[in-house]
Amino acid sequence: MAVRTSRQRLTLRAMLVMSIICVLCFGACVIALARIQLVDGDYYREKAAGNQLHDTVIAAERGIIYDTNMNPLAESTSVKKIYVNPSLIGDNIEVREAIVKNLSEILGVSEESVREKCSMTSYKYMEIKTKVEYEDADKVAEFMKTYHTEKDENGNERKIYYNYYIGIDPDVKRYYSKPFFASCLLGFIGTENSGLAGLEAEYNTELTGIPGRIITAQNGGINASSMPIEYKSVYDAQQGNSLVLTINEYIQNYLESALQQAYIDTKCETALGIIMETKTGAILGMASRGKGYYDLSSPWTIVDTEKAAGIDAIDDPKERRAAREEAQYSQWKNICVSETYEPGSVFKIITASALLEENLVPMNETFSCTGSVVAAGSKYNCHRHQGHGVQTIREALRNSCNPFFITRGLRLGIDSFNKYFEAFGFLERTGVDIPSETNSIYYKIDNMILSNVASASFGQTFQITPMQMITACNAIANDGYLMRPYVVKKILDSDGNVISETKPVAKRQVISKKTSETMRELMEGVVKEGTGKNAYVAGYRVAGKTGTSEKVAQKTSEGISSTFWASFTCFAPADDPVITMLIIIDSPVGPHGGGAIAAPVAGEVLSNALEYLNVEPQYTDEELAALKITAPETVGMKVDDARKALSSLKLTCKVKGGGGTVLSQIPSAGQSVPKNGVVILYTSDDAKTETVEMPDLTNLTITQAVNKASAAGINVNITGNSLLGSELMSYKQSIEAGKEVSYGTVVTVYFKSNMGIADLDE
């Protein structure tokens, strides 16, 4: 009995131990299960969902950017994104190489890149290429329908389609109607559809839409097909808001075309221009060449091929990368707002406005310029070293006389000068809705002395932004009201409804309407008879001011190098301004005066822009005498009668063909013919095929150009201040010399003066 009792005790003890172990194991399982379900539940649910669900983000289309006439400048469209699942490819070399070969060939991606991504087997999603057009995406889809065969564990062959490894997701791509159009203003986006520069960055929040999602459940089958009971949830993306700009596509084209030619002709570092609507401050055009100019569809590509080649030739990788980044940032920069320059003589319109507003210079007061002046303890030269002689403020502005504005500017004193400097907006950013606007570089007002005023009165020893300068000039044109410039007129939702609209804002009135009217008259004289004569446009009263300022001399291997800013600011018509403009040529090679190289650019743009805006020309009697003539109808007339009809209008005629009756004419009836122009009369059908070689009409006076063209049977449309007569010389023609053209063709020849246009500040 005692033995049985002992065994029973052992058995009971063993059972108790086993029970305890079971309880402990069960407890551990319960705790582990509780930890999995309660503590780490989210983690494991996410892992399960990751294996069962495919979550695709649908990129939202960015809003459209329109010009003021609702012409799309930037818009997004649906494209595709191609990806692979490397974890499914694994170490299957045959599959990987088939994918590498086909995707590389279809998408234009290097085999090395595709192979590297396919080999990252710890990942389930690797993008091969984004922004894929439908044509290429369809080719990928066709490849995904093909298959390779494998044997299962039982030796049975099975088909595995390439859609098991490859996927296609929705994507969006940004398109720009003209790749280089207004590039300094529009900006561009990055790979994540976020704005990186320009308006794309400034208005990124408004332009960016709300991404959508596609969630689908899939089985783990080898063909990656959907589950028998398909689960799919789609959340549509929402397009971003759109911008309607104040930029006018036509005016912008006129500006860009003229700046492009100036950039080529002057071999400058940068040419820039801004056009503003006088009454509102709305920016109608903004462009640059050199800096701030790049391909919007390929912004990382350096446009300057010579600079790009030089960067590629750098051996050190770090130096090469740094040089490339510097070049990229330079071409992305909108220098109209983010860089400063010394305005030079253009600033004299500010000094003159302040003097007139304070009644410190009577209109009939005279000053004798001897070529230099000593003021505030320093000697200053006039650009005309022999002096301008006796002159009033009218002639001083027309001649851009430094001593006049230095001595009269000192009458303002430090406090009054700074009052107007600040009132015209030169101590603050303009507030234009463009990113990276900087401020002026000026004296510390508390430390200023009179010699600083003397220098600043004619635009030296400080720097401002181009946007500050045109805004100040616009105030002079606009009855003294300083307007806040802006480029976005409206913001629209995806249905085209107006969310917000920009209203013109007058920040303050700087000068009186009377002073504004006087300044408009004085500045018109600068264009009629002074340094700005190369901006003259027949029929439109142009008011303006030239400027030429020398940069700080730079040491080079060839010695000391002098470079300049040449500029011209203007508005028209002078009596009731519609548009205000600023042109700046930075570091030109050769002629560098604002009157010589900036004013002609402004004149060309004004001529086109004012005509486009339907501003009615008001011709003087002198201009009327030089106007074009409307070609009369001569078709059907006898040749002798046609000659008489044309001769009565002082038009020359050339007869082509042996017939006695006019069958056709060039220019046709109703078209404009320049005064003393040529009308070609065709009297036989075979004569119409005759052409003439366009002569070289540059470096000629008006008379020489007209005679040379007339001798060749070509008509000349003269652009420039034809009232100046013999002092004008041609510098450009609209049809290149040597080109075969029809008889009677009208070629525009541009003329400018090289006399009395110097305004260099020394």
Secondary structure by P-SEA (a helix, b strand, c coil): caaaaaaaaaaaaaaaaaaaaaaaaaaaaaaaaaaacccaaaaaaaaaaaacbbbbbbbbbcbbbbcccccccccccccbbbbbcccccccaaaaaaaaaaaaaaaacccaaaaaaaaaccccccccccccccaaaaaaaaaaaacbbbbbccccbbbbbccccccccccbbbbbbcccccccccccccccccccccccccccccccccbbbbbbbbbccccccccccbbbbbbbbbbbcbbbbccccaaaaaaaaaaaaaaaaaaccccccbbbbcccccccccccccccccccccccccccaaaaaaaaaacccaaaaaaaaaaaaaaaaccccccbbbbbcccaaaaaaaaaaaaccccccbbbbbccccccccbbbbcccccccccccaaaaaaaccaaaaaaaaaaacaaaaaaaaaaacccccccccccbbbbbbccccccccaaaaaaacccccbbbcaaaaaaaaaaaacccccccccccccccccccccccccccccccccccaaaaaaaaaaaaaaaacccccccccccccccbbbbbbbcccccccccbbbbbbbbcccccccccccccbbbbbccccccccccccaaaaaaaaaaaaaaaaccbbbbcaaaaaaccccccccccccaaaaaaaaaaacbbbbbcccccccccccccccccccccbbbbbbcccccccccccccccccccaaaaaaaaaaacccccccccccccccbbbcccccccccccccbbbbbbbbbbccccccccc
